[in-house]
Amino acid sequence: MQTKTLEDANKDKTHSVLTFDRRNTGFIVEEIEHSIEIQPIGRFLVRLDQLWCECSKFQKLHLICSHVLVACNHAHHDFDMCIAPVYTLEHVSHGYEGLFVELRNERV
């Protein structure tokens, strides 16, 4: 939990929300410094209601990009709504069903 807080603090230093709409669904996020990710510095339109970001990482990989995180943080939205179902623990655990057999203790 503390690591997440440190990451969020670092994003606040490298990103800034310039404008947003009244419903807190459309944002223009400016990237002030290069982040670890390889992408140009600039302004990116984020549409939380459409799960869309102009950088296209969000759409292509179905992973939350830094611009969406900053927009969610600015609007006090829970970013869990932006996580694709394939990345949930429940979905991943279903992929392992039936692959392992139960080991029984023969001494009992």
Residue pairs with C-beta under 8 A, 6 or more apart in sequence:
8 69
8 73
11 35
11 66
11 69
11 70
11 73
12 70
12 73
13 32
13 33
14 31
14 32
14 33
14 34
14 35
14 66
15 29
15 30
15 31
15 32
15 66
15 67
15 70
16 29
16 30
16 32
16 70
17 27
17 28
17 29
17 30
17 70
17 71
17 74
18 28
18 29
18 30
18 43
19 27
19 28
20 26
20 27
20 28
20 71
20 74
20 75
21 27
23 49
24 48
24 74
24 75
24 77
25 47
25 48
25 49
26 45
26 46
26 47
26 48
26 49
27 45
27 46
27 48
27 67
27 70
27 71
27 74
27 75
28 43
28 44
28 45
28 46
29 43
29 44
29 46
29 67
29 70
29 71
30 42
30 43
30 44
31 39
31 41
31 42
31 43
31 44
31 66
31 67
32 41
33 41
34 41
35 66
37 57
37 65
37 66
39 55
39 57
44 53
44 54
44 55
44 67
45 53
45 54
46 52
46 53
46 54
46 67
46 68
46 71
47 53
48 68
48 71
48 72
48 75
48 77
48 81
48 82
51 58
51 59
51 82
52 58
52 59
53 59
53 65
53 67
53 68
54 67
55 65
55 67
57 63
57 65
58 64
58 65
58 67
58 68
58 82
62 84
62 86
62 87
63 84
63 87
64 79
64 82
64 83
68 79
68 82
69 79
71 77
72 78
72 79
72 82
73 79
85 91
86 92
